[in-house]
Each structure stands twice: as structure tokens, then as C-alpha cells.
Amino acid sequence: MNLVNRLLSKNTSKARIAGFILSNFIGLLIICGAVQFYMDARSIWSSDDSFIHSDYLVLNRRVTSSNTVDGSIRPFSESEIKELESQPWVRSVGKFVANGFKVRASLPRGGHSLSSDMFFEAIPDEFIDVATPGWRSDNYAEVPVIIPKDYLTLYNFGFAGSAGMPQISEQIMSGLPLNLTLESNDGTKTLHRTGRIVGYSNRLNTILVPKRFLTETNLQLCGSEEPNGSTRLIVDVSSPGDIAINDYLESHELEQSGDKTASQASFLLKIVTGIVMSIGIVITLLSFFILLLSISLLMEKNRDKIHSLLMLGYPTAEVASPYNRIIARGCTLACLLALCGIAAMRLYYLPALKGLGGETSGILPTIITGVAATLLIVIFNLRAVRTKVLASYRR
């Protein structure tokens, strides 16, 4: 240890330094722990459906006497859609397009043939997150179809056994061609197409086909791209689960289709994570001021020594080096302890998340967050020490 270190390290308060390390460790543990838990837990909601993102809501009118015309739900007007788009929680709105013609599909399977009337709907391509084979084709020689996963479950465990039909897995179903018969309502026009199921949705309770195919077929068989208007909307929202959304839906007699649990839980997770991170930031800031106060008190006690060393020609950086080492070592130790604490915390909650179907993410974002917060604390404290040393030189 050189002369400068021996002179300036005598009055170091180990209790104050330990207090800083402890408070900084707690603050970083809370901040980084909140980030890591959010990264790990969000997969429980975001992975429920690989086609429709959790920030998308499907809205339709509530069935009331004021919303029906001749027994049919009144379609949304352009003014109503524009009013919805103007809401602060709405990023974009897309219309569901329905078929205005008859659809009949038959599925061959081992000498048997399952035939049924169907319906088609389409939404804008930007609302479908995962590209499916042939979805944006210029020539739909084979029409790609997305069906609700529940439909296949109902067939396998409800219909197949009673009708003597074989049960079908998702892989087998996707490999079978669908024979589609598309007929205009007046029976004057008929089209025959081959389709194939390319995906299964857990959230969207409809049978989806590409919008371009459906509008072109509607125009060909019905004379209009949207013969029945749009009675359902898909809305990209900035904060799913926000109470403002429920208030708007209630006041306009609208309802959200499907299960609201995922969007509400996702919104709640973001709120809780924000609160926890705010607490961690406050604790980290307090630890920053504890360290700054400790270093300032220590430098005040050594003010005469610092002034004498500077007058003797010692460089500012060398005089400040004992305090800089305290800052760097203390912050690094607190960061390492926090990251170790997070690793131990993950061992506790990961089995539960995996049991709920979650897919864990990496720890790299948490490491970056912890290192970035530590660097900020170090930089601000080093600048404060340099300012204090220069002030001692000028006095």
C-alpha cells in the first residue's frame, strides 16, 4: 500500500460501506428480480396462441333489441370504427370479413368421409403474428385454413366415438386435404377448391382464411367484397386489461369475445412489475446517497491531508484513487450478490412456472440491467469524488 492509500484509508468506516453494499444489493435484487420474473412469467400468457397476439381484442356487439335488425346483428359503421380508433388505448383496428356464400367441406379419412357446412372469416394479415404456409400467396390453388383447437378436441372426444369415426391428431389433420364446395346463395355459381389446415388457434373462435382469398371469392360469388358488412372487430390495444377498455365497452354495448383472463393477467403483471421496480429504484437511489454521504464524510475528515497531497504535486487521480476503489469494489460486490440472489430465486419459482406451461427466457437482459444500473452509480460517484478533490485543491 503506497503513502496516499495509507494516509487516506485510516478513517474509513467499514459499517457505512457495509450499509451501502447491503442497501445497493437489495435495490438491485428487487429491480433485476422484477425484470427477470416478468421475462419468465410473460410466456404463460403470450404463448397461449401462436397466431393472435395477447394485445389483440376481438369485439362484437352485445345481442340486444337495439343492436339487431330483422334478427341480425347490425354491422359496424365507418363512423363507429373511427370513433374506436380515436381511443387512447387503441393502436389499430381491423374488420372481420365473413363469407356471403355457402361453404361445404368434406374430409376423406380411411374410406370414410366427414362432410359439414362451414363458414369462413378473415382479418387483415398484420393481425396474424406467425406466417403460415401459403397465407400470402398470389394464387390460392390450395386454401390455407386456421381453425380453433377446440374444434379438433370436440371432434376427437365428442363426435368421433359416437359416429364410429377415427380420432385424428393435429399432424394428421394438417396433412389431409379439405374438399371445399363454395356456392352462391342463389345456387347459380359454384366453385370447387382444395384447402388445408395450417394452424390451430387457442383464442380465436372462428375459421380463418386469407383475407385476399375471401374478398375475391365474395366478389366472384356475391358481387361484393363484404356482402354482410363487419359485425366483429379485432383491436390492437396498448394496455390490455386496462379499466378504460371495460368502461368503453359497457357504454357502447360491446363485449369482448373469448377468455379475458390472459389480457387481464398480462396487464396486472405489468402493473405489479412496475410497482416492484419502482420500489427497487428508490432503494437503489437511497444506497447511492448513502455511499455518496459516506465518501463525502470520509473526504471531509481527510480534507487537510488531501489538500497537502495536492500541494505536494500528487495527481488528482492518484489522490482520488482510494475512494474510487471503495466505490468500484462496493458496487461490483453488490451487483454480483444481486445476480447470485436472482439465480437462487429462479431455482425457487421456475418449477412452478414450467408446471403452468411457461417457457423460461434467458438471464442476459437481467445481467444487462444490473450492470447498467451499477455503472450509473459508479460513474456518478466517481464524478462526485473528483469534484470533491478539486474543491479541496482550490480552497
Secondary structure, DSSP 8 states (H G I E B T S, - for coil): --HHHHHHSTT--HHHHHHHHHHHHHHHHHHHHHHHHHHHHTHHHHTS-SSS-TTEEEEEE---GGGEETTEE----HHHHHHHHTSTTEEEEEE-EE-SSEEEEEEEETTEEEEEEE--EE--GGG--S--TTTT-SS-SEEEEEEEHHHHHHIIIIIHHHHT-----HHHHHHSEEEEEEE-TTSS-EEEEEEEEEEEESS--S-B--HHHHHHHHHHHHSSSSTT--SEEEEEESSTT-HHHHHHHHHTTEEE-S--HHHHHHHHHHHHHHHHHHHHHHHHHHHHHHHHHHHHHHHHHTHHHHHHHHHTT--HHHHHHHHHHHHHHHHHHHHHHHHHHHHHHHHHHHHHHHHTT-----SHHHHHHHHHHHHHHHHHHHHHHHHHHHHHHH-
